[in-house]
Structure formats: structure tokens, C-alpha cells
Amino acid sequence: MMNILPGDDLFAGLIKKASFKQEVYHTTFEVFSLFKAILNEMAEEYRLKYNTIAQKPIPFEYLDKGEFEAELKFGSDILIFTMHTNIFEFPRDHEVMKTRYIYENTDRSYCGIIMIFNFLADSFKYSRINDLGYLIGRIFINMEKHYFVEGKREVGQLFNNFQSSLITRETVKEIITSAIRYTVNFDLLTPPYESMKMITVADIQTTLDNMKIATGKRLGFRFQGDHTEMG
């Protein structure tokens, strides 16, 4: 593991570790750029094949939100893809840390992170700032482009062999496709009646003005309500 030990040259050690983290960062940024490119390609493919079929086309739209954020809007949902600008190491008790792949070179445990969040499109359309979003997956990428996905259902179950999984164009498209399928099947549930039967004057006035009663696909339930834990 790349640590500055007593007796090491302080500045040389600092430069070595900072340079290493920059390498992991640039690798993650390259992968995130690939995510953005494939999202854009998928939106263009949809536009050419399906956007003229219905009188009121169902949206499937990509939006580049800057260096570290991208948005995919489809139907009534939005997926937001974000890249964290820092580098992280897996906790010592994480299953990845027990693999021979990490044992042979502990520098491989340092990763950049790309996260996928699901929101309702109407939350942004109507500026409902109290609405809830859900982290449905996060992708860890190391300096060798090995990756590991923690996530809900198939998002996390299909991509969790860190020592043998390499990020490619095909695997990125598979991750995106799995996130979309999970989102489409993750339906909006009615909140429990008991939680909604009383409301303040301020709440109803706000609701009438701009629909700001908090809405989410699992309002009133914990994130683990579909019986699959995040890692």
C-alpha cells in the first residue's frame, strides 16, 4: 500500500503518492468520458429508430452537464451519472481486499468512483426540491481499468468480479442498460395513507403553488425496501 513511512524522503513520497492518485483519476475520467459517449450514442439511436413512431414521442434524451456530470432522461425518469473528483481505497474488511488480485499489489485497491442516481423527471420539471432520489449503483475503477459495481439488483449483481473485470465499451453499455432496466422496473409507490392524512396549511399552500410535497418511488420506505442492500 502506498504510504509515506518514517525515514522516507517526505517530498519524494508526497510526489509519488500524488502522482499515483492522479493516474487513477485520469483513468476514471477516461472511463467517465466513455460513459458519456455511449449515453449520447444510445440517445441518438433511439431518436433515429423510435422517436417518430408515436404522436407524442416518449423522451430518451442525453444531456452533458459538464466535466463530471451527465443526464439521461427517459419516460418519467432521469438517471444522473456523476464522477467523484477524489480517489478512494476500499475498506480493509471489504470483500475486494481479500482477493489475490489486491494481495499481489495493494495499489490496485485505490479507485475512482462513478455514481448513478435515479430521480423522477417531474421533480426537476416542477422544481420539487423536497423530492427524493436514489443511488442505484456506483462503479469503482482502478489504475488498471479493473472495475467493481455496487448497486441494486442486477446493477450490482452482474459486475462484481473485480480481479477479472476490465472496463470496455461493451461493459459500459451493459452497465448503462442494466441501470435503465432497473429504473424502468422500479415503480412509483403510493405513500402510506397514515403518513399523508394530515397536512399543514403551509404544506398545502406550497403544494398548490409548486407541488413541493416530497415524492419518491419508495416514499415512506427505506432504500432497502426492495430487499437488496448496497454494498
N, C-alpha and C positions, 0 to 999 in steps of 0.2 A: 504494500500500500504506500502511496506516495506521500510520505510525511517528512517534515524537516526535523531531523534528530539532533540531540545535543552533540556538539562537536562539528556539525556540518557548517559549511560556509553559509551564513544566513541569506545573503543576497543571491548567491548561486542557487540555493534551494528554493527561494521565493520565485526566481525567474523560471526554474524548471517546472514547478507546480503550476504557476500561472500559464505557462506556455502549453502545458498538457491540457489544462481546462479549456484553453482557447481552441485547441484541436477538437475536443469533444463538442464544444459549442458550434464550431464551423461545420462539423459533421451533422449535427442536429439541424442546423439552419438549412443545410443542403437537402436533408430529408423533408423538412417542412416545405421548402420550395417545391419539392416533388408532389407533396400532398396538394398544394395549391394548383399546380399544373393539371393534376388529374381531376380535381374538383371542377376546374374550368372546362376540361375536355368532356366530362360527363354532362355538364350543363349544356354544352354545345351539341352533344349527341342527342340529348333529349329534345332540344329546340328543333333540330332538323327532322327527327322522327315522329314526335308526338304533339308538338305544341300547336299544330293546326288541325288536330282531329276534332276536338270539342269546340262548341260555340263559345264556351267560357273556359279557356285553357287552364289546366292545373299548373301552378308555378313549379318550376325546378330551376332555381336561379343561383348563380355563384356571384359572390361579391368579395373582392380583395379589400380588406380593411387595413392594410398596412403591412409592415415587415413581419409582424408577429401575430397576426390575426386574419382569419378568413371565415366567410359565412356561406352556408348553403341553405337556401330556403326551398322547401318542397311541401306542397299541400298546406297544412295548418301548422307546420313545424319549422324550426330553424335549428341547424347544427352550427355551433361556433367552434372553430378549431383555433387553438392558441398555442404558441410556443413560449415556454418559460425561458427567460434570458439567463438564468443561473444553472449551474451544474450540481448534481446531487449524487450521493452514494447510497446504495441500498443499505438498510439497517442490517446489523450483524446477524440478527435472527431471521432474516428474510430467506425464503427457500432458494433464491438465486445464489446467495452467498455459500450455500452448501454444495454447489456443483464443482466438478473438477475444472471446468472452464474458468471459474474465478480463482480456484485454488492455485492454478498454474500461473496466473497473472492477476493480482488483485486490482491493478489499474483498470481492468475491464469492468469493475463494479461501478465506475463513475459514468453517469448518464445525463444526457439532456432529456427534457420531458415535453411531449406534445399532448395537450388535453382536448377532449371532445365534450362539449356541453350541449344539452338539448333544452330549448325554450319553445314556448308557443309563439307563433308568428304574431298573433294579436297582442301579445304582451308589449311588443315593440311598436306595433301599428298604433295602438291606443295609449302608449306611454304608461302602461300599468306597472309602475316601478316596484310594487309590492309582490308581483308575481314571482313564482319560483322556477328556477332552472335546475337541471340535474347533470352531474358529472357522470357520463355513461362509459367513459374509457380514458385511459392515459397510457401513452406509448413511451417507453424508455429506450433510448438509443445510445449505445456506447461508441467509443472511438473506432471500433472495427465494423460498425453498422450492424452489429447484433442488436436485436430488439426483443422487448418483452412487453406484453399488454396486460394491464389490469383493467377489468371492466365488468359490465353487467352481461349476464348470459353469454351468448355466442361471441360478443365483442371480446371478452376476456378468455373464453374457453378455447378458442381456436389458435391463439397466438401466444403461447406461454412457454415455449421451449427456447430459453434464452441462449443456451450454448450452441444450438444448431440453426437458429432462425436468423436469416440475413434480410435486411430491408432491400426490396427490389421494387420496380414499377408494379409488378403483379401483386406483391404482398400489400403494397399501399392501397391499391384498388380494392383488394379483398377486405382490408380493414374498414375502408370507407363504406363499402357495400354492406358489411355487417352492421355498421353503425346506423345506416339508413334503414335497414330491415328491422333492427331492434326498435328504432324510433317509431316506425310505421305501426308496429305491433304493440307499442307502449301507449295504451289508450287513456284518454282523459276520463277520470272517475269523478262521480258526484261526491262532494264532501259530505261527511255525516250530517244528518238533519239537525242533531242536537247542537252541533258547532255553529249552525247558521240561523237558528230560530230566533235569536235575539241580536239586535244590531243597534248601534248608537245613532243618534241624529247626525253626528259628524260623518260617520261611515256612509250612511245612505245619501247624504248630500254630496259627498265625494264620489260615490258610485254613480249618481245621476249625472255628475259633471264629466267624469272621465273614466269610469269603470275601474276604480282602483282597489276593489276588494281583491285580495290576493288569490290568484288562480294558479294551479299547477296540476300536473297529471295525477299526482298522488296527494293532493291537499288533504291534510288530516292524518296522513300515514307517514311513517319513517321511510327513508330512502330504501331500506332493506325490505320493503313490503312485498317485493316480487321474489323473495326467498333466495337471492343471490347476493353475497357480500362482495364489496370491493376488497381488493387485496390490501 
